Amino acid sequence: MGHGADLIVSQLEAQGVRQVFGIPGAKIDKVFDSLLDSSIRIIPVRHEANAAFMAAAVGRITGKAGVALVTSGPGCSNLITGMATANSEGDPVVALGGAVKRADKAKLVHQSMDTVAMFSPVTKYAVEVTAADALAEVVSNAFRAAEQGRPGSAFVSLPQDIVDGPTRGSTLPASRAPQMGAAPDAAVDGVAQAIAAAKNPILLLGLMASQPESSRALHRLLEKSHIPVTSTYQAAGAVNQDNFARFAGRVGLFNNQAGDRLLRQADLIICIGYSPVEYEPAMWNSGTATLVHIDVLPAYEERNYVPDIELVGDIAGTLEKLTQRIEHRLVLTPQAADILADRQRQRELLDRRGAQLDQFALHPLRIVRAMQDIVNSDVTLTVDMGSFHIWIARYLYSFRARQVMISKRSANDGRRAAVGNRRVAGQSAAQGGLGVRRWRLPAVEHGAGNRRAPARQYSAHHLGR
């Protein structure tokens, strides 16, 4: 008979977890002790929010939930920003938080807090374990919730008496994520007919389009259809270099980019893996175009986002079906061709003149041009929120899905996401991490990325707003 902490760690190993980010504390120390005897690395952090952001980076890069482990009370409440961001941006994260003993839950004792109620609005799954024998089940379901559909965050509250006490429970085998089928043939046929009839179609890519398998299927659709494409910041890298001539750049926050011009004149807008949180529909949807929604989940409808056709199912499989039904390559209208040509001229101008923008203060485009030379296929870039991130999101290009990770929710997670990426790189290939962020709370985590990892890590500092 083992302790609850041993069963928790055993279940984490069964889920394939390789590292845990966190801070020890009295209510959760037994779990940390058990981790020392496991195959899982402990990555200590200096603030719990940083653990959530690092775990989210692991989740976005690998598709498997990253794990944060924190103590009770403020240890849990400090996770909120990171967990809410992960849930909003589709990053799978499982957080395990300590709690007071069950007998003390209703008492005014040190660090007593209803964390399940606190996390429920900002996660996909928030549960407190009520029996030691149920530990493996609850943890397993947390991973399923975090990783399936549109990924997000999950929280498990672990009372101290369950963690420290005995259990006869056993580990559950990690279940494979259920494989979704492609959207129904009739619905795909309808979209293919809409494409054939359209004069100015455009693809709008969201986060889920940047999943590697979805991105590969997208490349084949673009090669066969020649439809122009734009993307939100979260879909960076979804379009490969072979299709770059038809890429109008990224859109978001302000309606003034080449992609916005194509969206305004479109008679057919096909949203792939898109969520309204990525770019507010009121900013780009005039309501005159036929709207198609392709995703693993039905559309979250609002006044400016009511799709005419929904293809719900596996995105890659749906795109493959759609590609098979494309019979002719699109001939661009003169207006669309001019917009794409103008965008290409901007890229060429930046390439020629970006390095020559030598002035005080330092011009953002000069930084972007310098970074373009650094961000090769072996480098992953993480960018947090701020005026500088708009320049990077618009003008710095990548051709590997999820090579550039841009947050639109948090102003301080570039550094922390870079450290999370570094931990993944340290287990596989030598992969650099370039974090662009403010030099405040995340600065204290700089050393976390340098412990036991061979990959290089760079930092670009932004000292003000």
Summary of the structure (lengths in Angstrom):
residues: 465
radius of gyration: 23.1
end to end distance: 55.6
largest distance: 73.9
contacts: 1715
relative contact order: 0.12
helix: 45%
strand: 19%
